[in-house]
Each structure stands twice: as C-alpha cells, then as structure tokens.
Amino acid sequence: MHSHVDHLDLGAAHVTRRDPARAVQHMTREANALGPTVCCDLITSTTSATVTS
C-alpha cells in the first residue's frame, strides 16, 4: 500500500459514525431481506447521556 501500512481496521462503528442515516438504511434492507417488513426512522439526540457504574 502507498502508506506502508498493511491494514488499518477502522472498526465496525466507522460507517455508523460517518453516515448514520445510511447505516439505518442498510440495516433496514438487511432486515427486510429476512422476511418481515421493517421501517426505521433516525432519531437525533439533542442531549448527551452519561453512564456511570
């Protein structure tokens, strides 16, 4: 490769973080291919949640 890096794994959440709407469309298509009809709407959060243990 041109950067002399064998492989850089961006992780499973890379596409979700980059384009959440596209990720939802992809998951909806995959779920519909299994048989049931699925409809998802993207919900945007206006507040951030923190989890404490």
N, C-alpha and C positions, 0 to 999 in steps of 0.2 A: 504494500500500500504506500501511498505517497507520504504519509506522516510517520512511516516506520513503526506503526503500531499494528500488532497482529489483529486485535479485535477490541472494540470498545463497546461493552454492553450498556445500553442506555437505560435498561430496566423496563419492567412491564408497565409502569405508570407513565412512561415518557409520552406516549401518544395521548393518554388521558389528560395529562397536564398541558400538552401542547394545543390540543383541539378537543375540548370536552364534548362538544356537540357531535363531532364526527365519531368519537368513541361510542356515544349513545346510539347513533345510527347503526354502527357496526354491530353492537350487541343486540339491537332490536332485530336486525336482519338475521343474525345467527339464531336467536330465539324463535323467530317466525319459521325458520327452516326446519325446526324440530316439530312443528305441527300447530301449536297454539298461536293465536294472533296476539301480538304484544304491541303496546303503544307506550312510549316513554316521552316525557317532557323534561327538559333540562331545567333544574331549579337552581337559581343562583343565590348564593348566600350573601347577606349584607352584614352579617356578624361572624366573628370567628369564635369557635368553640375550643376550649382547652380541656384536656382530660388530665385529671390528677389521680394518683393512686394512693 
